[in-house]
Amino acid sequence: MNKKIVTYNVNGVRAALNKGLIEWLKATNPDILCLQEIKAEKEQVDVALFETLGYKYHYWYSAQKGL
């Protein structure tokens, strides 16, 4: 069974959401989604937007400045 894996450098997940990330995800429909440079803690993002599309996050790491 083939899986579609998408990796995307969003350069800020909140900005990406405002620019149509959810609509793009609906059209692209990856099985596995990896987002880089999210620049937000999970408490700062409405993760329900992703969960309604069937995505669950397994790792959420927002780097700290200077590390």
JOBEL-V282826 format. One line per field, one symbol per residue. phi: phi as a letter, one per 20 degrees, with the letter a starting at -180 (. if undefined). Layout:
phi = ???
This chain:
phi = .ecedcdbeeloffffffdogffffffelffcccddlflbeffecfffgeffenecedcccdgefnd
